[in-house]
Amino acid sequence: NKKACEFFGMESLSNTNLIQAHYAEVTMAWLRTEDGAMNHPVFQAKDNKYYMKRNMIHRASSDGEIFLDCASDQNFTEDVWYLYGSTSNEGPLSNLQNMLGEGVLESHPGLILMTPDGNYTAEFFAAYPTNVGDETSWRIDTTSPETFAASMDTIRGFEGAVMLEERLPAHGEKLLVLNTHVNTKLRRREGLRPVRGNRVPRTGFQSGGQRPCAGRS
């Protein structure tokens, strides 16, 4: 399906991808690994609970979908992008299991995030566990170099956190934070740095403004 491939900026789409594209009424972006092991659309809803327990055709699902934070700009214009998804065995982020293990961050394939503005290749720089009820301390403050540095220190301070200092992003770089969970009681964050200078503009994504956020997961 050449038209679908052009829409999502891909060379080819599997049957599963075509089904996803067909049902993706509100596809905000597309996330895949450089090795092709993960290849999945990114959705967005009016709150951060809807796609946690529903699939792309809006049916109940224990694994859910990958989704963009409900308060985020659909055009990915912000400095930090927050995505959510399950790392259960059948979850959309299942290939991100065990990210806190020794040497995993260094060896894990990078991610490619295709957005309305262009494509970004991202590399992991940190993984850190947090309490499921904590919705503030892990968020990265990019207001100034000082607040950004304080956010990096907060990440270092999480018990069990892994950070690759040689990949530490600079203030002003785009950042991707994956909020992963196996169930609603366990949550982990992965920090990624979209590599500068590796953007390929694409067209075909719907654009829009900021959505109201009715709640958080």
Solvent accessible surface area in square Angstrom, and as a share of the most:
residue,aa,sasa,rsa
1,N,115,0.59
2,K,159,0.68
3,K,166,0.71
4,A,16,0.12
5,C,17,0.10
6,E,106,0.48
7,F,77,0.32
8,F,5,0.02
9,G,10,0.09
10,M,17,0.08
11,E,177,0.79
12,S,82,0.53
13,L,25,0.12
14,S,61,0.40
15,N,121,0.62
16,T,82,0.48
17,N,9,0.05
18,L,54,0.27
19,I,96,0.49
20,Q,13,0.06
21,A,24,0.19
22,H,144,0.64
23,Y,94,0.36
24,A,18,0.14
25,E,124,0.56
26,V,34,0.19
27,T,12,0.07
28,M,4,0.02
29,A,0,0.00
30,W,0,0.00
31,L,0,0.00
32,R,66,0.24
33,T,1,0.01
34,E,97,0.44
35,D,92,0.48
36,G,48,0.46
37,A,74,0.58
38,M,10,0.05
39,N,48,0.25
40,H,25,0.11
41,P,0,0.00
42,V,0,0.00
43,F,1,0.00
44,Q,2,0.01
45,A,13,0.10
46,K,135,0.57
47,D,28,0.14
48,N,0,0.00
49,K,120,0.51
50,Y,63,0.24
51,Y,8,0.03
52,M,14,0.06
53,K,92,0.39
54,R,91,0.33
55,N,38,0.19
56,M,22,0.10
57,I,52,0.27
58,H,75,0.34
59,R,163,0.59
60,A,99,0.77
61,S,28,0.18
62,S,91,0.59
63,D,33,0.17
64,G,7,0.07
65,E,8,0.04
66,I,0,0.00
67,F,2,0.01
68,L,2,0.01
69,D,2,0.01
70,C,0,0.00
71,A,28,0.22
72,S,7,0.05
73,D,22,0.11
74,Q,13,0.06
75,N,39,0.20
76,F,4,0.02
77,T,86,0.50
78,E,58,0.26
79,D,62,0.32
80,V,13,0.08
81,W,1,0.00
82,Y,20,0.07
83,L,0,0.00
84,Y,1,0.01
85,G,1,0.01
86,S,2,0.01
87,T,2,0.01
88,S,23,0.15
89,N,124,0.64
90,E,141,0.63
91,G,6,0.05
92,P,16,0.10
93,L,0,0.00
94,S,39,0.25
95,N,47,0.24
96,L,0,0.00
97,Q,63,0.28
98,N,115,0.59
99,M,0,0.00
100,L,62,0.31
101,G,30,0.29
102,E,180,0.81
103,G,35,0.34
104,V,38,0.22
105,L,1,0.00
106,E,89,0.40
107,S,89,0.58
108,H,29,0.13
109,P,46,0.29
110,G,11,0.10
111,L,0,0.00
112,I,32,0.16
113,L,2,0.01
114,M,0,0.00
115,T,0,0.00
116,P,28,0.18
117,D,63,0.33
118,G,0,0.00
119,N,12,0.06
120,Y,11,0.04
121,T,23,0.13
122,A,1,0.01
123,E,41,0.18
124,F,2,0.01
125,F,0,0.00
126,A,0,0.00
127,A,0,0.00
128,Y,0,0.00
129,P,43,0.27
130,T,17,0.10
131,N,119,0.61
132,V,55,0.31
133,G,68,0.65
134,D,34,0.18
135,E,36,0.16
136,T,106,0.62
137,S,50,0.32
138,W,1,0.00
139,R,58,0.21
140,I,12,0.06
141,D,61,0.32
142,T,29,0.17
143,T,114,0.66
144,S,29,0.19
145,P,78,0.49
146,E,126,0.57
147,T,44,0.26
148,F,12,0.05
149,A,51,0.40
150,A,55,0.43
151,S,12,0.08
152,M,4,0.02
153,D,84,0.44
154,T,52,0.30
155,I,2,0.01
156,R,97,0.35
157,G,63,0.61
158,F,36,0.15
159,E,164,0.74
160,G,50,0.48
161,A,30,0.23
162,V,43,0.24
163,M,32,0.14
164,L,13,0.06
165,E,93,0.42
166,E,134,0.60
167,R,50,0.18
168,L,53,0.27
169,P,6,0.04
170,A,52,0.40
171,H,75,0.33
172,G,57,0.55
173,E,11,0.05
174,K,50,0.21
175,L,1,0.01
176,L,0,0.00
177,V,1,0.00
178,L,0,0.00
179,N,0,0.00
180,T,1,0.01
181,H,12,0.05
182,V,78,0.45
183,N,65,0.33
184,T,66,0.39
185,K,165,0.70
186,L,109,0.54
187,R,13,0.05
188,R,34,0.12
189,R,0,0.00
190,E,0,0.00
191,G,1,0.01
192,L,0,0.00
193,R,45,0.16
194,P,4,0.03
195,V,54,0.31
196,R,174,0.63
197,G,88,0.85
198,N,68,0.35
199,R,117,0.43
200,V,71,0.41
201,P,101,0.64
202,R,86,0.32
203,T,117,0.68
204,G,40,0.39
205,F,22,0.09
206,Q,86,0.38
207,S,85,0.55
208,G,28,0.27
209,G,51,0.49
210,Q,121,0.54
211,R,64,0.23
212,P,112,0.70
213,C,49,0.29
214,A,80,0.62
215,G,25,0.24
216,R,88,0.32
217,S,27,0.17
